[in-house]
Amino acid sequence: MGYDEDEDDFDYDEFVEREFGAPLRSKAVPLHWQIVAIGLVVLFALGTWVSLGLWTPF
């Protein structure tokens, strides 16, 4: 039994939500905005790392 069988009437999305809770990524926010937000967090962390001088090898 695979996920792509036509006669498979099991609701995998409902099962995952029931067993593991709601997904962490909200489907209301488009994926590209989530990627932009992650990029900004990475840039902020990189800027903090550089400003603290932790990037110097000695």
N, CA, C and O atoms as a Maestro MAE file, in Angstrom:
{
 s_m_m2io_version
 :::
 2.0.0
}

f_m_ct {
 s_m_title
 :::
 protein
 m_atom[232] {
  # First column is atom index #
  i_m_mmod_type
  r_m_x_coord
  r_m_y_coord
  r_m_z_coord
  i_m_residue_number
  s_m_chain_name
  s_m_pdb_residue_name
  s_m_pdb_atom_name
  i_m_atomic_number
  :::
  1 25 0.856 -1.182 0.000 1 A "MET " " N  " 7
  2 3 0.000 0.000 0.000 1 A "MET " " CA " 6
  3 2 0.893 1.233 0.000 1 A "MET " " C  " 6
  4 15 1.751 1.391 0.868 1 A "MET " " O  " 8
  5 25 0.686 2.086 -0.963 2 A "GLY " " N  " 7
  6 3 1.487 3.297 -1.072 2 A "GLY " " CA " 6
  7 2 0.630 4.538 -0.902 2 A "GLY " " C  " 6
  8 15 -0.593 4.463 -0.785 2 A "GLY " " O  " 8
  9 25 1.289 5.656 -0.891 3 A "TYR " " N  " 7
  10 3 0.587 6.919 -0.719 3 A "TYR " " CA " 6
  11 2 -0.163 7.360 -1.972 3 A "TYR " " C  " 6
  12 15 -1.079 8.178 -1.893 3 A "TYR " " O  " 8
  13 25 0.221 6.825 -3.119 4 A "ASP " " N  " 7
  14 3 -0.341 7.310 -4.371 4 A "ASP " " CA " 6
  15 2 -1.368 6.373 -5.000 4 A "ASP " " C  " 6
  16 15 -1.709 6.535 -6.171 4 A "ASP " " O  " 8
  17 25 -1.855 5.415 -4.258 5 A "GLU " " N  " 7
  18 3 -2.851 4.502 -4.816 5 A "GLU " " CA " 6
  19 2 -4.215 5.183 -4.865 5 A "GLU " " C  " 6
  20 15 -4.621 5.860 -3.920 5 A "GLU " " O  " 8
  21 25 -4.911 4.993 -5.978 6 A "ASP " " N  " 7
  22 3 -6.210 5.643 -6.159 6 A "ASP " " CA " 6
  23 2 -7.267 5.094 -5.213 6 A "ASP " " C  " 6
  24 15 -8.118 5.845 -4.738 6 A "ASP " " O  " 8
  25 25 -7.224 3.799 -4.934 7 A "GLU " " N  " 7
  26 3 -8.263 3.207 -4.090 7 A "GLU " " CA " 6
  27 2 -7.979 3.387 -2.592 7 A "GLU " " C  " 6
  28 15 -8.754 2.924 -1.756 7 A "GLU " " O  " 8
  29 25 -6.894 4.044 -2.261 8 A "ASP " " N  " 7
  30 3 -6.545 4.285 -0.863 8 A "ASP " " CA " 6
  31 2 -7.366 5.461 -0.339 8 A "ASP " " C  " 6
  32 15 -7.166 6.601 -0.758 8 A "ASP " " O  " 8
  33 25 -8.295 5.176 0.584 9 A "ASP " " N  " 7
  34 3 -9.167 6.233 1.103 9 A "ASP " " CA " 6
  35 2 -8.737 6.716 2.491 9 A "ASP " " C  " 6
  36 15 -9.476 7.455 3.143 9 A "ASP " " O  " 8
  37 25 -7.554 6.308 2.946 10 A "PHE " " N  " 7
  38 3 -7.056 6.743 4.245 10 A "PHE " " CA " 6
  39 2 -6.612 8.196 4.151 10 A "PHE " " C  " 6
  40 15 -5.909 8.569 3.211 10 A "PHE " " O  " 8
  41 25 -7.012 9.015 5.111 11 A "ASP " " N  " 7
  42 3 -6.679 10.443 5.119 11 A "ASP " " CA " 6
  43 2 -5.366 10.642 5.886 11 A "ASP " " C  " 6
  44 15 -5.356 10.747 7.112 11 A "ASP " " O  " 8
  45 25 -4.259 10.691 5.134 12 A "TYR " " N  " 7
  46 3 -2.947 10.801 5.763 12 A "TYR " " CA " 6
  47 2 -2.759 12.147 6.457 12 A "TYR " " C  " 6
  48 15 -2.148 12.208 7.523 12 A "TYR " " O  " 8
  49 25 -3.270 13.218 5.873 13 A "ASP " " N  " 7
  50 3 -3.142 14.535 6.504 13 A "ASP " " CA " 6
  51 2 -3.861 14.571 7.846 13 A "ASP " " C  " 6
  52 15 -3.347 15.132 8.814 13 A "ASP " " O  " 8
  53 25 -5.039 13.979 7.904 14 A "GLU " " N  " 7
  54 3 -5.799 13.940 9.159 14 A "GLU " " CA " 6
  55 2 -5.070 13.085 10.186 14 A "GLU " " C  " 6
  56 15 -5.036 13.433 11.367 14 A "GLU " " O  " 8
  57 25 -4.483 11.965 9.749 15 A "PHE " " N  " 7
  58 3 -3.743 11.090 10.656 15 A "PHE " " CA " 6
  59 2 -2.542 11.819 11.257 15 A "PHE " " C  " 6
  60 15 -2.321 11.757 12.467 15 A "PHE " " O  " 8
  61 25 -1.770 12.505 10.422 16 A "VAL " " N  " 7
  62 3 -0.587 13.209 10.905 16 A "VAL " " CA " 6
  63 2 -0.980 14.310 11.880 16 A "VAL " " C  " 6
  64 15 -0.325 14.498 12.905 16 A "VAL " " O  " 8
  65 25 -2.047 15.039 11.564 17 A "GLU " " N  " 7
  66 3 -2.493 16.102 12.467 17 A "GLU " " CA " 6
  67 2 -3.001 15.527 13.786 17 A "GLU " " C  " 6
  68 15 -2.770 16.111 14.845 17 A "GLU " " O  " 8
  69 25 -3.688 14.391 13.731 18 A "ARG " " N  " 7
  70 3 -4.213 13.778 14.948 18 A "ARG " " CA " 6
  71 2 -3.087 13.227 15.819 18 A "ARG " " C  " 6
  72 15 -3.119 13.386 17.039 18 A "ARG " " O  " 8
  73 25 -2.100 12.587 15.215 19 A "GLU " " N  " 7
  74 3 -1.039 11.941 15.980 19 A "GLU " " CA " 6
  75 2 0.051 12.910 16.435 19 A "GLU " " C  " 6
  76 15 0.589 12.770 17.533 19 A "GLU " " O  " 8
  77 25 0.373 13.882 15.600 20 A "PHE " " N  " 7
  78 3 1.516 14.741 15.883 20 A "PHE " " CA " 6
  79 2 1.142 16.197 16.108 20 A "PHE " " C  " 6
  80 15 2.022 17.017 16.371 20 A "PHE " " O  " 8
  81 25 -0.125 16.537 16.013 21 A "GLY " " N  " 7
  82 3 -0.555 17.914 16.201 21 A "GLY " " CA " 6
  83 2 -0.542 18.677 14.897 21 A "GLY " " C  " 6
  84 15 -0.200 18.137 13.845 21 A "GLY " " O  " 8
  85 25 -0.912 19.920 14.979 22 A "ALA " " N  " 7
  86 3 -0.971 20.769 13.787 22 A "ALA " " CA " 6
  87 2 0.443 21.021 13.270 22 A "ALA " " C  " 6
  88 15 1.389 21.054 14.058 22 A "ALA " " O  " 8
  89 25 0.599 21.196 11.976 23 A "PRO " " N  " 7
  90 3 1.938 21.465 11.438 23 A "PRO " " CA " 6
  91 2 2.481 22.788 11.959 23 A "PRO " " C  " 6
  92 15 1.725 23.722 12.226 23 A "PRO " " O  " 8
  93 25 3.790 22.855 12.098 24 A "LEU " " N  " 7
  94 3 4.410 24.069 12.623 24 A "LEU " " CA " 6
  95 2 4.325 25.215 11.624 24 A "LEU " " C  " 6
  96 15 4.172 26.374 12.010 24 A "LEU " " O  " 8
  97 25 4.422 24.889 10.341 25 A "ARG " " N  " 7
  98 3 4.366 25.930 9.315 25 A "ARG " " CA " 6
  99 2 2.917 26.238 9.003 25 A "ARG " " C  " 6
  100 15 2.162 25.364 8.579 25 A "ARG " " O  " 8
  101 25 2.538 27.475 9.214 26 A "SER " " N  " 7
  102 3 1.177 27.893 8.918 26 A "SER " " CA " 6
  103 2 0.985 27.963 7.411 26 A "SER " " C  " 6
  104 15 1.812 28.542 6.706 26 A "SER " " O  " 8
  105 25 -0.079 27.389 6.922 27 A "LYS " " N  " 7
  106 3 -0.357 27.429 5.495 27 A "LYS " " CA " 6
  107 2 -0.939 28.780 5.081 27 A "LYS " " C  " 6
  108 15 -1.088 29.050 3.889 27 A "LYS " " O  " 8
  109 25 -1.269 29.635 6.062 28 A "ALA " " N  " 7
  110 3 -1.816 30.953 5.751 28 A "ALA " " CA " 6
  111 2 -0.721 31.900 5.257 28 A "ALA " " C  " 6
  112 15 -0.997 32.825 4.494 28 A "ALA " " O  " 8
  113 25 0.521 31.670 5.692 29 A "VAL " " N  " 7
  114 3 1.639 32.514 5.282 29 A "VAL " " CA " 6
  115 2 2.332 31.831 4.107 29 A "VAL " " C  " 6
  116 15 2.739 30.675 4.220 29 A "VAL " " O  " 8
  117 25 2.471 32.531 2.979 30 A "PRO " " N  " 7
  118 3 3.128 31.919 1.817 30 A "PRO " " CA " 6
  119 2 4.568 31.513 2.128 30 A "PRO " " C  " 6
  120 15 5.243 32.139 2.946 30 A "PRO " " O  " 8
  121 25 5.018 30.465 1.468 31 A "LEU " " N  " 7
  122 3 6.347 29.914 1.723 31 A "LEU " " CA " 6
  123 2 7.450 30.932 1.454 31 A "LEU " " C  " 6
  124 15 8.439 30.965 2.185 31 A "LEU " " O  " 8
  125 25 7.306 31.760 0.426 32 A "HIS " " N  " 7
  126 3 8.389 32.698 0.120 32 A "HIS " " CA " 6
  127 2 8.591 33.717 1.241 32 A "HIS " " C  " 6
  128 15 9.715 34.166 1.465 32 A "HIS " " O  " 8
  129 25 7.526 34.088 1.945 33 A "TRP " " N  " 7
  130 3 7.688 35.015 3.070 33 A "TRP " " CA " 6
  131 2 8.355 34.322 4.244 33 A "TRP " " C  " 6
  132 15 9.098 34.956 4.993 33 A "TRP " " O  " 8
  133 25 8.103 33.041 4.416 34 A "GLN " " N  " 7
  134 3 8.784 32.304 5.480 34 A "GLN " " CA " 6
  135 2 10.270 32.174 5.176 34 A "GLN " " C  " 6
  136 15 11.097 32.237 6.086 34 A "GLN " " O  " 8
  137 25 10.617 31.991 3.897 35 A "ILE " " N  " 7
  138 3 12.022 31.927 3.503 35 A "ILE " " CA " 6
  139 2 12.696 33.277 3.736 35 A "ILE " " C  " 6
  140 15 13.837 33.328 4.195 35 A "ILE " " O  " 8
  141 25 12.000 34.371 3.425 36 A "VAL " " N  " 7
  142 3 12.538 35.713 3.679 36 A "VAL " " CA " 6
  143 2 12.780 35.904 5.175 36 A "VAL " " C  " 6
  144 15 13.821 36.432 5.565 36 A "VAL " " O  " 8
  145 25 11.848 35.488 6.008 37 A "ALA " " N  " 7
  146 3 11.998 35.638 7.460 37 A "ALA " " CA " 6
  147 2 13.184 34.821 7.977 37 A "ALA " " C  " 6
  148 15 13.945 35.299 8.818 37 A "ALA " " O  " 8
  149 25 13.342 33.610 7.486 38 A "ILE " " N  " 7
  150 3 14.474 32.778 7.909 38 A "ILE " " CA " 6
  151 2 15.786 33.424 7.471 38 A "ILE " " C  " 6
  152 15 16.764 33.422 8.218 38 A "ILE " " O  " 8
  153 25 15.802 33.977 6.257 39 A "GLY " " N  " 7
  154 3 16.999 34.671 5.777 39 A "GLY " " CA " 6
  155 2 17.359 35.866 6.641 39 A "GLY " " C  " 6
  156 15 18.535 36.098 6.920 39 A "GLY " " O  " 8
  157 25 16.361 36.624 7.066 40 A "LEU " " N  " 7
  158 3 16.620 37.772 7.938 40 A "LEU " " CA " 6
  159 2 17.168 37.337 9.291 40 A "LEU " " C  " 6
  160 15 18.056 37.988 9.841 40 A "LEU " " O  " 8
  161 25 16.649 36.251 9.823 41 A "VAL " " N  " 7
  162 3 17.159 35.731 11.101 41 A "VAL " " CA " 6
  163 2 18.613 35.293 10.945 41 A "VAL " " C  " 6
  164 15 19.440 35.557 11.817 41 A "VAL " " O  " 8
  165 25 18.922 34.628 9.838 42 A "VAL " " N  " 7
  166 3 20.303 34.193 9.595 42 A "VAL " " CA " 6
  167 2 21.224 35.404 9.455 42 A "VAL " " C  " 6
  168 15 22.320 35.410 10.015 42 A "VAL " " O  " 8
  169 25 20.793 36.427 8.715 43 A "LEU " " N  " 7
  170 3 21.613 37.634 8.576 43 A "LEU " " CA " 6
  171 2 21.813 38.338 9.917 43 A "LEU " " C  " 6
  172 15 22.905 38.832 10.200 43 A "LEU " " O  " 8
  173 25 20.777 38.387 10.738 44 A "PHE " " N  " 7
  174 3 20.897 38.991 12.061 44 A "PHE " " CA " 6
  175 2 21.897 38.214 12.916 44 A "PHE " " C  " 6
  176 15 22.743 38.809 13.584 44 A "PHE " " O  " 8
  177 25 21.796 36.882 12.891 45 A "ALA " " N  " 7
  178 3 22.721 36.055 13.668 45 A "ALA " " CA " 6
  179 2 24.151 36.225 13.164 45 A "ALA " " C  " 6
  180 15 25.086 36.302 13.962 45 A "ALA " " O  " 8
  181 25 24.325 36.283 11.847 46 A "LEU " " N  " 7
  182 3 25.661 36.479 11.276 46 A "LEU " " CA " 6
  183 2 26.213 37.854 11.655 46 A "LEU " " C  " 6
  184 15 27.388 37.974 12.000 46 A "LEU " " O  " 8
  185 25 25.382 38.882 11.593 47 A "GLY " " N  " 7
  186 3 25.821 40.219 11.988 47 A "GLY " " CA " 6
  187 2 26.208 40.282 13.452 47 A "GLY " " C  " 6
  188 15 27.192 40.932 13.806 47 A "GLY " " O  " 8
  189 25 25.452 39.619 14.302 48 A "THR " " N  " 7
  190 3 25.784 39.576 15.730 48 A "THR " " CA " 6
  191 2 27.101 38.850 15.946 48 A "THR " " C  " 6
  192 15 27.940 39.297 16.728 48 A "THR " " O  " 8
  193 25 27.285 37.736 15.257 49 A "TRP " " N  " 7
  194 3 28.502 36.935 15.371 49 A "TRP " " CA " 6
  195 2 29.726 37.748 14.956 49 A "TRP " " C  " 6
  196 15 30.756 37.715 15.629 49 A "TRP " " O  " 8
  197 25 29.610 38.478 13.844 50 A "VAL " " N  " 7
  198 3 30.729 39.288 13.351 50 A "VAL " " CA " 6
  199 2 30.974 40.473 14.280 50 A "VAL " " C  " 6
  200 15 32.127 40.793 14.566 50 A "VAL " " O  " 8
  201 25 29.926 41.125 14.752 51 A "SER " " N  " 7
  202 3 30.103 42.307 15.600 51 A "SER " " CA " 6
  203 2 30.705 41.957 16.958 51 A "SER " " C  " 6
  204 15 31.343 42.801 17.586 51 A "SER " " O  " 8
  205 25 30.510 40.736 17.413 52 A "LEU " " N  " 7
  206 3 31.115 40.309 18.676 52 A "LEU " " CA " 6
  207 2 32.570 39.889 18.499 52 A "LEU " " C  " 6
  208 15 33.266 39.636 19.482 52 A "LEU " " O  " 8
  209 25 33.024 39.815 17.276 53 A "GLY " " N  " 7
  210 3 34.411 39.444 17.018 53 A "GLY " " CA " 6
  211 2 34.661 37.953 17.095 53 A "GLY " " C  " 6
  212 15 35.812 37.525 17.192 53 A "GLY " " O  " 8
  213 25 33.626 37.167 17.055 54 A "LEU " " N  " 7
  214 3 33.798 35.717 17.173 54 A "LEU " " CA " 6
  215 2 34.286 35.079 15.879 54 A "LEU " " C  " 6
  216 15 34.634 33.898 15.865 54 A "LEU " " O  " 8
  217 25 34.315 35.844 14.797 55 A "TRP " " N  " 7
  218 3 34.733 35.291 13.514 55 A "TRP " " CA " 6
  219 2 36.246 35.276 13.356 55 A "TRP " " C  " 6
  220 15 36.771 34.627 12.451 55 A "TRP " " O  " 8
  221 25 36.951 35.990 14.234 56 A "THR " " N  " 7
  222 3 38.408 36.045 14.108 56 A "THR " " CA " 6
  223 2 39.017 34.716 14.535 56 A "THR " " C  " 6
  224 15 38.577 34.123 15.519 56 A "THR " " O  " 8
  225 25 40.020 34.246 13.809 57 A "PRO " " N  " 7
  226 3 40.593 32.934 14.131 57 A "PRO " " CA " 6
  227 2 41.477 32.944 15.372 57 A "PRO " " C  " 6
  228 15 41.806 31.876 15.889 57 A "PRO " " O  " 8
  229 25 41.876 34.127 15.871 58 A "PHE " " N  " 7
  230 3 42.740 34.168 17.055 58 A "PHE " " CA " 6
  231 2 42.397 35.319 17.955 58 A "PHE " " C  " 6
  232 15 43.029 35.499 18.996 58 A "PHE " " O  " 8
  :::
 }
 m_bond[231] {
  # First column is bond index #
  i_m_from
  i_m_to
  i_m_order
  :::
  1 1 2 1
  2 2 3 1
  3 3 4 2
  4 3 5 1
  5 5 6 1
  6 6 7 1
  7 7 8 2
  8 7 9 1
  9 9 10 1
  10 10 11 1
  11 11 12 2
  12 11 13 1
  13 13 14 1
  14 14 15 1
  15 15 16 2
  16 15 17 1
  17 17 18 1
  18 18 19 1
  19 19 20 2
  20 19 21 1
  21 21 22 1
  22 22 23 1
  23 23 24 2
  24 23 25 1
  25 25 26 1
  26 26 27 1
  27 27 28 2
  28 27 29 1
  29 29 30 1
  30 30 31 1
  31 31 32 2
  32 31 33 1
  33 33 34 1
  34 34 35 1
  35 35 36 2
  36 35 37 1
  37 37 38 1
  38 38 39 1
  39 39 40 2
  40 39 41 1
  41 41 42 1
  42 42 43 1
  43 43 44 2
  44 43 45 1
  45 45 46 1
  46 46 47 1
  47 47 48 2
  48 47 49 1
  49 49 50 1
  50 50 51 1
  51 51 52 2
  52 51 53 1
  53 53 54 1
  54 54 55 1
  55 55 56 2
  56 55 57 1
  57 57 58 1
  58 58 59 1
  59 59 60 2
  60 59 61 1
  61 61 62 1
  62 62 63 1
  63 63 64 2
  64 63 65 1
  65 65 66 1
  66 66 67 1
  67 67 68 2
  68 67 69 1
  69 69 70 1
  70 70 71 1
  71 71 72 2
  72 71 73 1
  73 73 74 1
  74 74 75 1
  75 75 76 2
  76 75 77 1
  77 77 78 1
  78 78 79 1
  79 79 80 2
  80 79 81 1
  81 81 82 1
  82 82 83 1
  83 83 84 2
  84 83 85 1
  85 85 86 1
  86 86 87 1
  87 87 88 2
  88 87 89 1
  89 89 90 1
  90 90 91 1
  91 91 92 2
  92 91 93 1
  93 93 94 1
  94 94 95 1
  95 95 96 2
  96 95 97 1
  97 97 98 1
  98 98 99 1
  99 99 100 2
  100 99 101 1
  101 101 102 1
  102 102 103 1
  103 103 104 2
  104 103 105 1
  105 105 106 1
  106 106 107 1
  107 107 108 2
  108 107 109 1
  109 109 110 1
  110 110 111 1
  111 111 112 2
  112 111 113 1
  113 113 114 1
  114 114 115 1
  115 115 116 2
  116 115 117 1
  117 117 118 1
  118 118 119 1
  119 119 120 2
  120 119 121 1
  121 121 122 1
  122 122 123 1
  123 123 124 2
  124 123 125 1
  125 125 126 1
  126 126 127 1
  127 127 128 2
  128 127 129 1
  129 129 130 1
  130 130 131 1
  131 131 132 2
  132 131 133 1
  133 133 134 1
  134 134 135 1
  135 135 136 2
  136 135 137 1
  137 137 138 1
  138 138 139 1
  139 139 140 2
  140 139 141 1
  141 141 142 1
  142 142 143 1
  143 143 144 2
  144 143 145 1
  145 145 146 1
  146 146 147 1
  147 147 148 2
  148 147 149 1
  149 149 150 1
  150 150 151 1
  151 151 152 2
  152 151 153 1
  153 153 154 1
  154 154 155 1
  155 155 156 2
  156 155 157 1
  157 157 158 1
  158 158 159 1
  159 159 160 2
  160 159 161 1
  161 161 162 1
  162 162 163 1
  163 163 164 2
  164 163 165 1
  165 165 166 1
  166 166 167 1
  167 167 168 2
  168 167 169 1
  169 169 170 1
  170 170 171 1
  171 171 172 2
  172 171 173 1
  173 173 174 1
  174 174 175 1
  175 175 176 2
  176 175 177 1
  177 177 178 1
  178 178 179 1
  179 179 180 2
  180 179 181 1
  181 181 182 1
  182 182 183 1
  183 183 184 2
  184 183 185 1
  185 185 186 1
  186 186 187 1
  187 187 188 2
  188 187 189 1
  189 189 190 1
  190 190 191 1
  191 191 192 2
  192 191 193 1
  193 193 194 1
  194 194 195 1
  195 195 196 2
  196 195 197 1
  197 197 198 1
  198 198 199 1
  199 199 200 2
  200 199 201 1
  201 201 202 1
  202 202 203 1
  203 203 204 2
  204 203 205 1
  205 205 206 1
  206 206 207 1
  207 207 208 2
  208 207 209 1
  209 209 210 1
  210 210 211 1
  211 211 212 2
  212 211 213 1
  213 213 214 1
  214 214 215 1
  215 215 216 2
  216 215 217 1
  217 217 218 1
  218 218 219 1
  219 219 220 2
  220 219 221 1
  221 221 222 1
  222 222 223 1
  223 223 224 2
  224 223 225 1
  225 225 226 1
  226 226 227 1
  227 227 228 2
  228 227 229 1
  229 229 230 1
  230 230 231 1
  231 231 232 2
  :::
 }
}
